[in-house]
Amino acid sequence: MNKPAFIITIDTEGDNLWRNRSGNVTTENARFLGRFQQLCEKYAFKPTWLTNYEMAIDPVFIAFAKEVIARGTGEIGMHLHAWNSPPDFRLTDNDWQFQPYLVEYPRDEMHRKVAFMTRLLEETFQTKMLSHRAGRWAFNEAYAQILIEFGYRVDCSVTPRVNWQFSPGAPQGKGGTDYTHFPQHAYYLDPADISRPGRSSLLEVPMSTLYKHSAMVNGIRQGYDRLRGKRRSPSVYWLRPTGGNVQQMIHVAEKTLAGGADYVEFMLHSSEFMPDGSPTFKTEADIDRLYEDLEHLFIWLQTRTVGMTLADYALAKSALT
């Protein structure tokens, strides 16, 4: 690669799942994705639409995604929310309330859910599924081994510096995955220990994150939080819009590239492109400001990076090994 890659990942899922704990899923956000796709194409960037069950059966999204595939302007990958993905398996008294992690299910049920989603996506879009992100960022060795079995080539579930153990899933569980000490660069993972490089066929492409404070200051901050009786993950900036944070996103990208990275990875949820589809962007004015920030970010990245899907990046990496 002559330039580092800019990898755009979109968790493509139902409307405002932060607020929806009832099981009545809507997918109106499928009608709002064209604007973002057009913006990406304006700067020769190629988003990866990591697709959840409810979007994979939505006619509007299916038509949109098939056009993206036909024009070679993006990729469809797999995203799986365990409580809302067939086959049904009741893990708690109210799975929609607790939104349990897939890694909390019995391995056989994990396998069945991955098998179902992979088959659904491949039959719907007539293309091999190569890219994946775990629902709620929860990943482990069993999950990695199942993805390898089904021929996935790249995962992007790891969020370096972030500990999801304080985000509960099933009440009987231990929370999400602790990525605090995971690699910050892309690596072929070890299926027996996903926190270290190995010799598998599955490339891990961690999210681009940056501590808000230096390591020393962050350590002090964590202690301060504990003294106040709070349990939380270390504070990080992500390459992810939160409303008015374009300079922070540029800072993350700049620091990541200055550190020698051969990619930066951006993420957002599909529902965040729709007014009131998320807690962050509630109005049309919020959406317009989001696009202003995205345009600013994309202009900064255009001369410094080259747009790649996750599968494009994995192919480029394999050519170098």
CORLINKA-V196160 format. One record per residue. RES is the residue in three letters. SS is DSSP state (2 for helix, 1 for strand, 0 for the rest). PSI is psi in radians with two decimals (none if undefined). OMEGA is omega in degrees with one decimal (NA if undefined). Layout:
BEGIN
res=RES ss=SS psi=PSI omega=OMEGA
res=RES ss=SS psi=PSI omega=OMEGA
END
This chain:
BEGIN
res=MET ss=0 psi=2.17 omega=179.0
res=ASN ss=0 psi=-0.49 omega=177.0
res=LYS ss=0 psi=2.70 omega=171.8
res=PRO ss=1 psi=2.67 omega=179.2
res=ALA ss=1 psi=2.52 omega=166.7
res=PHE ss=1 psi=1.98 omega=-175.3
res=ILE ss=1 psi=2.06 omega=179.7
res=ILE ss=1 psi=2.09 omega=179.0
res=THR ss=1 psi=2.27 omega=-179.3
res=ILE ss=1 psi=2.04 omega=173.2
res=ASP ss=1 psi=1.85 omega=-168.5
res=THR ss=1 psi=1.81 omega=-167.3
res=GLU ss=0 psi=3.14 omega=-175.6
res=GLY ss=0 psi=3.04 omega=-174.2
res=ASP ss=0 psi=2.22 omega=170.3
res=ASN ss=0 psi=1.03 omega=178.9
res=LEU ss=0 psi=-0.22 omega=173.1
res=TRP ss=0 psi=-0.67 omega=-175.5
res=ARG ss=0 psi=-0.43 omega=-171.6
res=ASN ss=0 psi=1.83 omega=175.0
res=ARG ss=0 psi=0.39 omega=-174.3
res=SER ss=0 psi=-0.34 omega=-177.3
res=GLY ss=0 psi=-0.06 omega=177.6
res=ASN ss=0 psi=1.52 omega=-172.1
res=VAL ss=0 psi=2.30 omega=171.6
res=THR ss=0 psi=2.77 omega=-176.0
res=THR ss=0 psi=0.65 omega=180.0
res=GLU ss=2 psi=-0.44 omega=-176.9
res=ASN ss=2 psi=-0.29 omega=177.1
res=ALA ss=2 psi=-0.45 omega=-178.6
res=ARG ss=2 psi=-0.11 omega=-174.1
res=PHE ss=2 psi=0.12 omega=-171.6
res=LEU ss=2 psi=-0.37 omega=-177.9
res=GLY ss=2 psi=-0.64 omega=-179.0
res=ARG ss=2 psi=-0.73 omega=179.6
res=PHE ss=2 psi=-0.73 omega=177.8
res=GLN ss=2 psi=-0.75 omega=178.8
res=GLN ss=2 psi=-0.70 omega=178.3
res=LEU ss=2 psi=-0.75 omega=178.1
res=CYS ss=2 psi=-0.80 omega=-178.0
res=GLU ss=2 psi=-0.55 omega=177.0
res=LYS ss=2 psi=-0.59 omega=-178.6
res=TYR ss=0 psi=0.26 omega=178.4
res=ALA ss=0 psi=0.59 omega=174.2
res=PHE ss=0 psi=2.67 omega=-172.0
res=LYS ss=0 psi=1.76 omega=-176.9
res=PRO ss=1 psi=2.63 omega=170.4
res=THR ss=1 psi=2.03 omega=-178.6
res=TRP ss=1 psi=1.74 omega=-177.3
res=LEU ss=1 psi=1.88 omega=-157.4
res=THR ss=1 psi=2.25 omega=179.4
res=ASN ss=0 psi=2.97 omega=-172.3
res=TYR ss=2 psi=-0.87 omega=-173.3
res=GLU ss=2 psi=-0.51 omega=177.3
res=MET ss=2 psi=-0.52 omega=-179.7
res=ALA ss=2 psi=-0.28 omega=178.4
res=ILE ss=0 psi=0.15 omega=179.9
res=ASP ss=0 psi=2.12 omega=-176.3
res=PRO ss=2 psi=-0.63 omega=-179.2
res=VAL ss=2 psi=-0.80 omega=179.3
res=PHE ss=2 psi=-0.69 omega=-179.9
res=ILE ss=2 psi=-0.80 omega=179.9
res=ALA ss=2 psi=-0.76 omega=177.9
res=PHE ss=2 psi=-0.85 omega=-175.6
res=ALA ss=2 psi=-0.68 omega=178.5
res=LYS ss=2 psi=-0.63 omega=177.5
res=GLU ss=2 psi=-0.73 omega=177.5
res=VAL ss=2 psi=-0.79 omega=179.6
res=ILE ss=2 psi=-0.79 omega=-177.3
res=ALA ss=2 psi=-0.62 omega=-178.7
res=ARG ss=2 psi=-0.09 omega=179.6
res=GLY ss=0 psi=0.56 omega=-175.8
res=THR ss=0 psi=0.23 omega=178.4
res=GLY ss=1 psi=-3.07 omega=-176.7
res=GLU ss=1 psi=2.58 omega=170.2
res=ILE ss=1 psi=2.18 omega=175.5
res=GLY ss=1 psi=-2.99 omega=-175.6
res=MET ss=1 psi=2.42 omega=176.7
res=HIS ss=1 psi=2.39 omega=-170.3
res=LEU ss=1 psi=2.03 omega=169.9
res=HIS ss=0 psi=1.98 omega=-168.1
res=ALA ss=2 psi=-0.62 omega=-174.7
res=TRP ss=2 psi=-0.17 omega=-173.7
res=ASN ss=2 psi=0.47 omega=-177.2
res=SER ss=0 psi=2.15 omega=179.9
res=PRO ss=0 psi=2.79 omega=-3.0
res=PRO ss=0 psi=2.65 omega=-176.7
res=ASP ss=0 psi=2.43 omega=173.9
res=PHE ss=0 psi=2.04 omega=-176.9
res=ARG ss=0 psi=2.00 omega=-178.8
res=LEU ss=0 psi=-0.54 omega=-177.6
res=THR ss=0 psi=3.12 omega=176.3
res=ASP ss=0 psi=-0.44 omega=-179.3
res=ASN ss=0 psi=1.52 omega=-176.0
res=ASP ss=2 psi=-0.56 omega=179.0
res=TRP ss=2 psi=-0.56 omega=176.9
res=GLN ss=2 psi=-0.80 omega=-173.3
res=PHE ss=2 psi=-0.38 omega=-178.9
res=GLN ss=0 psi=1.11 omega=-176.0
res=PRO ss=0 psi=2.65 omega=178.1
res=TYR ss=0 psi=2.57 omega=176.8
res=LEU ss=2 psi=-0.60 omega=-177.5
res=VAL ss=2 psi=-0.16 omega=176.9
res=GLU ss=2 psi=-0.18 omega=-179.8
res=TYR ss=0 psi=2.76 omega=171.8
res=PRO ss=0 psi=2.57 omega=-175.7
res=ARG ss=2 psi=-0.67 omega=179.1
res=ASP ss=2 psi=-0.67 omega=179.0
res=GLU ss=2 psi=-0.66 omega=173.6
res=MET ss=2 psi=-0.83 omega=-177.8
res=HIS ss=2 psi=-0.77 omega=-178.9
res=ARG ss=2 psi=-0.70 omega=-178.9
res=LYS ss=2 psi=-0.73 omega=177.0
res=VAL ss=2 psi=-0.73 omega=179.4
res=ALA ss=2 psi=-0.78 omega=-178.6
res=PHE ss=2 psi=-0.86 omega=-176.9
res=MET ss=2 psi=-0.70 omega=179.8
res=THR ss=2 psi=-0.81 omega=-179.8
res=ARG ss=2 psi=-0.77 omega=-179.9
res=LEU ss=2 psi=-0.85 omega=-177.3
res=LEU ss=2 psi=-0.74 omega=-177.9
res=GLU ss=2 psi=-0.66 omega=178.7
res=GLU ss=2 psi=-0.63 omega=-178.8
res=THR ss=2 psi=-0.76 omega=-172.0
res=PHE ss=2 psi=-0.01 omega=175.2
res=GLN ss=0 psi=0.78 omega=177.1
res=THR ss=0 psi=2.58 omega=-179.4
res=LYS ss=0 psi=2.34 omega=174.4
res=MET ss=0 psi=2.14 omega=-177.8
res=LEU ss=0 psi=-0.45 omega=-171.5
res=SER ss=1 psi=2.62 omega=-172.3
res=HIS ss=1 psi=2.57 omega=165.5
res=ARG ss=1 psi=2.35 omega=-179.8
res=ALA ss=1 psi=2.50 omega=172.8
res=GLY ss=2 psi=2.35 omega=-179.0
res=ARG ss=2 psi=0.43 omega=171.2
res=TRP ss=2 psi=0.29 omega=-174.3
res=ALA ss=0 psi=2.05 omega=-173.6
res=PHE ss=0 psi=2.56 omega=174.9
res=ASN ss=0 psi=-3.06 omega=-174.9
res=GLU ss=2 psi=-0.73 omega=179.1
res=ALA ss=2 psi=-0.74 omega=179.6
res=TYR ss=2 psi=-0.83 omega=179.6
res=ALA ss=2 psi=-0.76 omega=-178.8
res=GLN ss=2 psi=-0.65 omega=178.6
res=ILE ss=2 psi=-0.75 omega=178.0
res=LEU ss=2 psi=-0.73 omega=178.5
res=ILE ss=2 psi=-0.74 omega=179.1
res=GLU ss=2 psi=-0.65 omega=-177.2
res=PHE ss=0 psi=0.15 omega=171.6
res=GLY ss=0 psi=0.26 omega=175.2
res=TYR ss=0 psi=2.50 omega=-176.9
res=ARG ss=0 psi=-0.29 omega=-175.7
res=VAL ss=1 psi=2.37 omega=176.1
res=ASP ss=1 psi=2.62 omega=178.7
res=CYS ss=0 psi=0.72 omega=-177.6
res=SER ss=0 psi=-0.33 omega=-174.3
res=VAL ss=0 psi=2.30 omega=176.7
res=THR ss=0 psi=1.56 omega=-175.7
res=PRO ss=0 psi=2.52 omega=177.7
res=ARG ss=0 psi=-0.02 omega=-175.7
res=VAL ss=0 psi=2.32 omega=176.9
res=ASN ss=1 psi=1.96 omega=-177.9
res=TRP ss=2 psi=0.13 omega=-179.1
res=GLN ss=2 psi=-0.36 omega=179.9
res=PHE ss=2 psi=0.05 omega=176.2
res=SER ss=0 psi=1.79 omega=-172.1
res=PRO ss=0 psi=2.63 omega=168.3
res=GLY ss=0 psi=-1.98 omega=175.3
res=ALA ss=0 psi=2.43 omega=-178.5
res=PRO ss=0 psi=-0.53 omega=-179.4
res=GLN ss=0 psi=-0.02 omega=-176.6
res=GLY ss=0 psi=-3.02 omega=-177.3
res=LYS ss=0 psi=0.35 omega=-178.8
res=GLY ss=0 psi=-2.93 omega=-176.4
res=GLY ss=0 psi=-2.86 omega=-174.3
res=THR ss=0 psi=2.42 omega=177.5
res=ASP ss=1 psi=1.89 omega=-179.3
res=TYR ss=0 psi=0.27 omega=-172.1
res=THR ss=0 psi=-0.70 omega=-173.9
res=HIS ss=0 psi=0.38 omega=177.3
res=PHE ss=0 psi=2.75 omega=176.5
res=PRO ss=0 psi=2.66 omega=179.2
res=GLN ss=0 psi=-0.07 omega=-178.6
res=HIS ss=0 psi=2.93 omega=178.5
res=ALA ss=0 psi=2.49 omega=-179.7
res=TYR ss=1 psi=2.54 omega=170.5
res=TYR ss=1 psi=2.04 omega=-169.1
res=LEU ss=1 psi=2.78 omega=174.3
res=ASP ss=1 psi=2.03 omega=-177.9
res=PRO ss=0 psi=-0.28 omega=177.4
res=ALA ss=0 psi=-0.20 omega=178.4
res=ASP ss=1 psi=1.66 omega=-172.0
res=ILE ss=1 psi=-0.13 omega=179.6
res=SER ss=1 psi=-0.01 omega=-177.7
res=ARG ss=1 psi=2.70 omega=177.0
res=PRO ss=1 psi=2.60 omega=178.0
res=GLY ss=0 psi=-2.65 omega=-174.6
res=ARG ss=0 psi=0.43 omega=-179.3
res=SER ss=0 psi=3.05 omega=176.8
res=SER ss=0 psi=-0.03 omega=-174.8
res=LEU ss=0 psi=2.00 omega=178.3
res=LEU ss=1 psi=2.20 omega=174.2
res=GLU ss=1 psi=2.24 omega=179.6
res=VAL ss=0 psi=1.56 omega=-174.9
res=PRO ss=0 psi=2.63 omega=174.7
res=MET ss=0 psi=2.67 omega=175.7
res=SER ss=0 psi=1.98 omega=179.4
res=THR ss=1 psi=2.83 omega=-178.9
res=LEU ss=1 psi=2.32 omega=176.0
res=TYR ss=1 psi=2.44 omega=174.8
res=LYS ss=0 psi=-0.41 omega=179.7
res=HIS ss=0 psi=2.88 omega=174.4
res=SER ss=0 psi=2.89 omega=-178.4
res=ALA ss=2 psi=-0.75 omega=-178.3
res=MET ss=2 psi=-0.84 omega=-179.5
res=VAL ss=2 psi=-0.68 omega=-180.0
res=ASN ss=2 psi=-0.67 omega=177.3
res=GLY ss=2 psi=-0.72 omega=177.7
res=ILE ss=2 psi=-0.72 omega=-178.2
res=ARG ss=2 psi=-0.73 omega=179.3
res=GLN ss=2 psi=-0.72 omega=177.9
res=GLY ss=2 psi=-0.71 omega=177.9
res=TYR ss=2 psi=-0.77 omega=178.8
res=ASP ss=2 psi=-0.69 omega=-179.9
res=ARG ss=2 psi=-0.67 omega=179.9
res=LEU ss=2 psi=-0.52 omega=178.5
res=ARG ss=0 psi=0.08 omega=177.8
res=GLY ss=0 psi=0.34 omega=-178.2
res=LYS ss=0 psi=2.45 omega=175.7
res=ARG ss=0 psi=2.09 omega=-176.9
res=ARG ss=0 psi=2.83 omega=174.0
res=SER ss=0 psi=2.71 omega=172.6
res=PRO ss=0 psi=2.58 omega=-177.3
res=SER ss=0 psi=2.23 omega=-179.2
res=VAL ss=1 psi=2.67 omega=165.3
res=TYR ss=1 psi=2.49 omega=175.2
res=TRP ss=1 psi=2.80 omega=168.0
res=LEU ss=0 psi=1.30 omega=-171.4
res=ARG ss=0 psi=2.20 omega=-179.9
res=PRO ss=0 psi=2.39 omega=174.0
res=THR ss=0 psi=0.15 omega=-179.6
res=GLY ss=0 psi=1.83 omega=177.7
res=GLY ss=0 psi=0.35 omega=-176.4
res=ASN ss=0 psi=0.52 omega=-175.7
res=VAL ss=2 psi=-0.66 omega=180.0
res=GLN ss=2 psi=-0.62 omega=174.9
res=GLN ss=2 psi=-0.73 omega=179.1
res=MET ss=2 psi=-0.74 omega=177.0
res=ILE ss=2 psi=-0.68 omega=178.0
res=HIS ss=2 psi=-0.78 omega=177.6
res=VAL ss=2 psi=-0.82 omega=-179.5
res=ALA ss=2 psi=-0.76 omega=-177.6
res=GLU ss=2 psi=-0.80 omega=179.6
res=LYS ss=2 psi=-0.69 omega=179.9
res=THR ss=2 psi=-0.81 omega=-179.8
res=LEU ss=2 psi=-0.67 omega=178.7
res=ALA ss=2 psi=-0.45 omega=177.8
res=GLY ss=0 psi=0.06 omega=175.9
res=GLY ss=0 psi=0.14 omega=-179.0
res=ALA ss=0 psi=2.55 omega=177.1
res=ASP ss=0 psi=0.25 omega=173.1
res=TYR ss=1 psi=2.80 omega=163.2
res=VAL ss=1 psi=2.53 omega=-174.3
res=GLU ss=1 psi=2.20 omega=-178.2
res=PHE ss=1 psi=2.60 omega=174.3
res=MET ss=1 psi=2.67 omega=171.3
res=LEU ss=1 psi=2.88 omega=175.1
res=HIS ss=1 psi=2.53 omega=-179.3
res=SER ss=2 psi=-0.63 omega=-176.9
res=SER ss=2 psi=-0.26 omega=179.3
res=GLU ss=2 psi=-0.13 omega=174.8
res=PHE ss=2 psi=-0.01 omega=-177.1
res=MET ss=0 psi=2.35 omega=175.1
res=PRO ss=0 psi=2.28 omega=179.9
res=ASP ss=0 psi=0.39 omega=174.4
res=GLY ss=0 psi=-0.01 omega=-179.5
res=SER ss=0 psi=2.92 omega=176.6
res=PRO ss=0 psi=-0.29 omega=-170.9
res=THR ss=0 psi=-0.78 omega=-174.0
res=PHE ss=0 psi=1.61 omega=-167.9
res=LYS ss=0 psi=-0.42 omega=-174.1
res=THR ss=0 psi=2.93 omega=175.4
res=GLU ss=2 psi=-0.61 omega=178.0
res=ALA ss=2 psi=-0.67 omega=176.1
res=ASP ss=2 psi=-0.73 omega=-179.9
res=ILE ss=2 psi=-0.73 omega=178.4
res=ASP ss=2 psi=-0.70 omega=177.7
res=ARG ss=2 psi=-0.62 omega=174.9
res=LEU ss=2 psi=-0.82 omega=-178.7
res=TYR ss=2 psi=-0.56 omega=173.7
res=GLU ss=2 psi=-0.77 omega=178.1
res=ASP ss=2 psi=-0.73 omega=-179.8
res=LEU ss=2 psi=-0.73 omega=179.4
res=GLU ss=2 psi=-0.73 omega=178.2
res=HIS ss=2 psi=-0.81 omega=179.0
res=LEU ss=2 psi=-0.79 omega=-176.5
res=PHE ss=2 psi=-0.64 omega=176.0
res=ILE ss=2 psi=-0.76 omega=-179.3
res=TRP ss=2 psi=-0.67 omega=-175.8
res=LEU ss=2 psi=-0.40 omega=-170.8
res=GLN ss=2 psi=-0.72 omega=-177.5
res=THR ss=0 psi=-0.19 omega=-174.5
res=ARG ss=0 psi=-0.28 omega=-173.9
res=THR ss=1 psi=3.01 omega=171.2
res=VAL ss=1 psi=2.39 omega=-177.3
res=GLY ss=1 psi=2.29 omega=176.6
res=MET ss=1 psi=2.52 omega=166.6
res=THR ss=0 psi=2.99 omega=175.5
res=LEU ss=2 psi=-0.77 omega=-179.4
res=ALA ss=2 psi=-0.65 omega=175.4
res=ASP ss=2 psi=-0.80 omega=-178.1
res=TYR ss=2 psi=-0.75 omega=179.0
res=ALA ss=2 psi=-0.70 omega=178.0
res=LEU ss=2 psi=-0.73 omega=178.7
res=ALA ss=2 psi=-0.70 omega=178.7
res=LYS ss=2 psi=-0.72 omega=-178.3
res=SER ss=2 psi=-0.53 omega=179.5
res=ALA ss=2 psi=-0.35 omega=-178.6
res=LEU ss=2 psi=-0.17 omega=-177.2
res=THR ss=0 psi=none omega=NA
END
